[in-house]
Amino acid sequence: MTDSKDSFLKAEMGARELLKALERLKGEADSYESAARNLDGARDALMRLVQGTEAIVKDIHRAVQVLASVGGPEILTRLDALAETGKEAGEWRRRARPLLIGAVAASVVAAVAALGGLFL
């Protein structure tokens, strides 16, 4: 009878250890599932950002085209000439030049960001 009892106790201990191992395995699986959901959410957010950036790049590109079509460089040249004629013209040129340069710089940055998004 003792052998049967010992065998039963060993089997019960084995079953408990197996149950603990299964519980740990379930916890790990749940953890991986949660991580996968978080990664999916991050990917979706990144894709929305890329799509929004693409729209901004297109808008900036159109703005740069308009600036080029109305003679952006020519405007700067004429502003330089006006700056020589008076302080007021120089102040206007000082304010306008960063706007034109900023528009061009922003379009370059946005284009680079959009291109980077294409490789995701």
Secondary structure as UniProt FT lines:
FT   HELIX           2..69
FT   TURN            70..71
FT   HELIX           72..85
FT   HELIX           87..118
//
